Amino acid sequence: MVDNVLIVKLSSLGDVIHTLPAAQALRTRFPQARLGWAVESAHAAVLAGQPFLDEVIVWQRGRRGGLASLVRRLRRTRWQLAVDFQGLFRSGLASWASGAKQRVGFGRRREFAHWWYTERVPMLPAEAHAVERSLELARWLGAEFAAPPPQRAYVQPGCAAGTRQSSGGVPAPFDPARWFPLYPGPTHRAEAEGWLRQHGLARLSQPLVLLHPHCRKPANVWPAARFAALARTLMARGCKVVLIGGLAAQEACEAVAAVAPGVLRADGRLSLLGSAVLMGSSAVVVTGDTGPMHIAAAVGTPIVALFGPASPLRTGPYTDRAEVITATLPCQPCFGRYCRLGYVQPACMELITVPRVLAAVERALGRSAVQIPA
């Protein structure tokens, strides 16, 4: 009998969200066990209030003594099983440092994380989505997540995470709150509602469109001038446009706001779960390939996702309410942080035009409860 199970998924924001279904499957598999999760402090908010977890062990990465503190926290519990969903050297080290005798992860990882494991699980095909890969690791331990996957239109049938239907041929209903539950508290709801009231948006009849112009990887960034052009067009058509993101997004949002008068600023004003509440109140989110894209998917908001170097098959929004816009170039996907051909602005992002994105936003608004004005 397994009494203590440790999940290791330290980062990043999207990866932590993608692991939630597998973590819930482990809870079902080990209903009486103490279930803990080791995570970096920057992403711990996603795990706040999760009822299937008994403990969240936070690594204050970057702080002096943070790693030693993490190891001490891990050693307080006699973990019997550690499951490394990350597959990086530091996550493999954390699973080993936990003292668990059974340490499970995927074999042959790029940073030799598999050196730390006692059991190495074969990987799914390269184009399998990150959600599916995490679930495969849980299945290895006898766990299963019994919920219908989303009908992702941008995934071709036959792929590992491809379009699926119920046995009757009718698309099975997809509940994002079941796959990726988030638990904003009263404080988070109050801060989002307060921001809406402050800007006169508490009883808005116009479509509320959120733009997230920042990406951690420079190669994933769509030009600020194009976000601004999109914002101006949407505002001219009667939409309220809001720039969102954390503190790191403020420079990109400033560049957009400078040439898009009238755009509203929520970047740096809200917490992570406060932003989730705001996203849940909006008609559509336009974003590059970045963590907040997966927050939008988790709360069920329609998404227009702009993809360049990465593959949407692997890390696209795991929802049936998204449209992915991407170019088709021989060098895609390269998964680079910067353009590997030396371009400051990668051609794959440069080829995504404002009219294409605008048309996708109009389609998303047409599918939502709020129609874009003519």
Stockholm file with secondary structure:
# STOCKHOLM 1.0

chainA/1-374         MVDNVLIVKLSSLGDVIHTLPAAQALRTRFPQARLGWAVESAHAAVLAGQPFLDEVIVWQRGRRGGLASLVRRLRRTRWQLAVDFQGLFRSGLASWASGAKQRVGFGRRREFAHWWYTERVPMLPAEAHAVERSLELARWLGAEFAAPPPQRAYVQPGCAAGTRQSSGGVPAPFDPARWFPLYPGPTHRAEAEGWLRQHGLARLSQPLVLLHPHCRKPANVWPAARFAALARTLMARGCKVVLIGGLAAQEACEAVAAVAPGVLRADGRLSLLGSAVLMGSSAVVVTGDTGPMHIAAAVGTPIVALFGPASPLRTGPYTDRAEVITATLPCQPCFGRYCRLGYVQPACMELITVPRVLAAVERALGRSAVQIPA
#=GR chainA/1-374 SS CCCEEEEECCCCHHHHHHHHHHHHHHHHHSTTSEEEEEEEGGGGGGGTTCTTCSEEEEECTTSTTHHHHHHHHHTTSCCSEEEESSCSHHHHHHHHHTTCSEEEEESSCTTCGGGGCSEEECCCCTTSCHHHHHHHHHHHTTCCCCSCCCCCTTSCTTSTTCCCCCTTSSCCCCCHHHHSCCCCCHHHHHHHHHHHHHTTCTTCCSCEEEEECCCSSGGGCCCHHHHHHHHHHHHHTTCEEEECCCGGGHHHHHHHHTTSTTCEECTTTSCHHHHHHHHHTSSEEEEESSHHHHHHHHTTCCEEEEESSSCHHHHSCCSSSEEEEECCCTTCCCCCSSCTTCCSSCHHHHTCCHHHHHHHHHHHHHHSSSCCCC
#=GC SS_cons         CCCEEEEECCCCHHHHHHHHHHHHHHHHHSTTSEEEEEEEGGGGGGGTTCTTCSEEEEECTTSTTHHHHHHHHHTTSCCSEEEESSCSHHHHHHHHHTTCSEEEEESSCTTCGGGGCSEEECCCCTTSCHHHHHHHHHHHTTCCCCSCCCCCTTSCTTSTTCCCCCTTSSCCCCCHHHHSCCCCCHHHHHHHHHHHHHTTCTTCCSCEEEEECCCSSGGGCCCHHHHHHHHHHHHHTTCEEEECCCGGGHHHHHHHHTTSTTCEECTTTSCHHHHHHHHHTSSEEEEESSHHHHHHHHTTCCEEEEESSSCHHHHSCCSSSEEEEECCCTTCCCCCSSCTTCCSSCHHHHTCCHHHHHHHHHHHHHHSSSCCCC
//
